[in-house]
Amino acid sequence: MTPSRLTGLYAIADTFYLDDAQLLKAVTSAIEGGARVIQYRDKKHDAKKRVHQASEIAALCRQQNALFIVNDDVDLAQRVNADGVHLGRDDIPLAVARVQLGAKAIIGVSCYNELARALQAQTDGAGYVAFGRFFPSRTKPQAVLASPELLRAAKQKIHLPLVAIGGITPENGAALIAAGADALAVIEGVFGQKDIRAAVRRYAQLFNL
């Protein structure tokens, strides 16, 4: 599994929006709707629960040919044999994660609104870079604001998949794709909706998938 497959809807399964009973069913619906990438994001459970949940999602993604990324936790990603991990500013360095996970792992890096950070991530061997937030976001309302112009500039210098995140809807996502985004990362727009499968299809249609 390679970063070249990282395109389309990147659905972030955040346990803030999904209780334990809903989680696997919700992820299944997202994949059935057309999500190409699933990220497991958890900020509330203990290690045992996290391993259980991530293992179930990893198995599902393998069955359905979707990429599975773990947010922040390199140890967990390794333990459940995830396709990769996503790292923010306060997580372990990319080089350390690469040693632990190996050459084939997809390591994504949050670059906020910083092209220089993305260029460094590319040099350091990232699998993709993520920019945002692009629009008001209830998940991270204080996050720095990025612009479509940043995506256009990145497209000229970054030869990795570009992921856009932050308040993205089916109505505003097309402009980000036109600016250079290869994937749209969404939390509430997918997992905060009553019909997850239908919500995903609206995003997938932006990519003609």
N, C-alpha and C positions, 0 to 999 in steps of 0.2 A: 504494500500500500504506500503510495507516494503522494507528496504534496500536490502533484498535478491533478489529482482527483478532488482537490479542495475547491469546490465551486458550488454555486447554488445557495440554498438555505442552510445556514449553520445554526442549529437549534440548541439553545443552552437550557438544559434541564436543571433549573435552580430549585432546590428543595424548599426555598422560601415560598414558592408558588404551589408546590406539589407535596402533599402529604405522602406518607409511606405507602398507603394503600393505592394511591393514584399513580405513583411514579412510573412503574414499568408499562402500565396501560397507556399512559400519556406519551411516553417515548415511542411505543409501538405505533400509536396514531400518527405521530409526527413523521416517522419513517414512511408509513403507508401514504401519507400526504405528499411526500416528495423530499423530505429533509435528507441532505447528502452527508451532513456531519452532525454528530450529537456530542455535546459537551456535558459532563456531569459536574455540577457546581453545588457544593454543600458547605455551609458554614455553621451547622448546628448539631450534627450527630457525632457520636464517638467513633473511634477507629473501627470497631467491630461492625457497626451498622454501615459505615462508609464502604468497607470491603464488601459486605453483602450486596449493597445496592449497586456499586460499581461493577461487581462481577456479573450480576444479572444483566445490566445494560451492555456490558462488553460482549457477552454471549449473544444477546439479541442483535447487536450491530454486526457481529460476524455472520450471523445467519442471514441478515438482510443486506449485506454488502454496503454498510454505511461505515464511515470513519468514526472512531470513538476517541474522544479527547477528554482527559481529566484536567480540571482546573486546579492550578497551584501545586498539587501534591504529587511530587515525582515518585515517592515511595509507593503510593497507591497506584499510580499509573503502571509502574513496573510489576507490582504484585498481581494486578488483574490482566496484565498483558494488553494494555490499551495501545492504540495506534500512536498515541503521543500525549503531550502535556501542554498546557497553556500557562505561560509565566508572565506575571506582572512585575512592576518595578521593585516590589519588596520581597519577591521570591528568590530562590537560589539562582546563581548565575547560569546562563545558558550552557557554558562550557562544562560546568559540573553536572548539569542534567544530561548533557550528551554522553559523558563518560558513563553515567549510571544506566542510561536507557539504550545506548548503542547507536550505531550509525543510521539504522533504518527508522528510528523513531521520528515522528513529526513533532517538532518543538515550535510552538507559536509564541510570539512575543507581543505584549501590549505596547504600543508606541504612542498612544494618546494623540497629541497633535504635533509630534516631533519627528520630522523627516530624518534628522541626524541619528536619532535612536534607531530608526528603521534601517538606515544604511549600516549602522554598526551591527545590528542583529543579522543582517544579510551576510556581512563579513564573518561573523561568528558562527554561521552555519544554521540559522533558523530555517524552519520549514515554511513558515508564513509570518506575515506581520499584520497586526490589527490596529486600526485607527478609530478614534471616536472618544467622546460621543458626538454625533452629528446633529441630533435633535434633542429636545428636552426628554429626560429619562427619569422615570420614577425609581428605577433600580439604583441608579447612581446620579442623583440630581446635582451633585456638586462636581461631577467630572468635567474636565476641561473640554472646551468646544473645538471641534475640528471642522474643516470646510471641504466642500467638493474640490476646491482648488488644490488642497493637499493631496488628494487622491490623484489628480492629474499630474502633479509634480512627481509623486512617487512612481507612477506608471512609467515615467521616463527613465528612472534611475534604479528601481527595484525590480529584480527579475524573479520574484516570488509571488505566490498568491497574496492578494490584498484583501483583507477582511474589514468590512465597515460595521460598526456597532454603535448603538445608542439612540433609542427612540425611533427606530426604523419601522415604518408601516408599509403595507402594499402600495399606499398612495405616494409616499415620498421616496421609496427605495429605488425606483427606476432612475432617478437623477444620479444616485450614487453609482449605480452600475454603469451608466453612461460616462461618468467621470473616471471610471477605472476599477471599481470594486469587483473582485471575482466572486466574493461571497458576502452575504448579509447575515450578521449574527443577531439573533433575536431571542429575547426571553419572554417578556410579558405578552408581546404580540402573538406568540404561539401558545405558551403554557398558561397564560392568563385568560385564555379564551374558552368558551363553553364547548365549541366544536374545533378541536385541535387539528383534525385532519383537514377540514375545510379552510382553516386559517393558513395552514402550511401551503395548501394548493394555490392560494392567492399570491403568496410570495414566489412559489415555484414558477408561476406563469410569467413572472418578470424576466425569468431566464429562458423562457420558451421550453421548459422541461415538462 
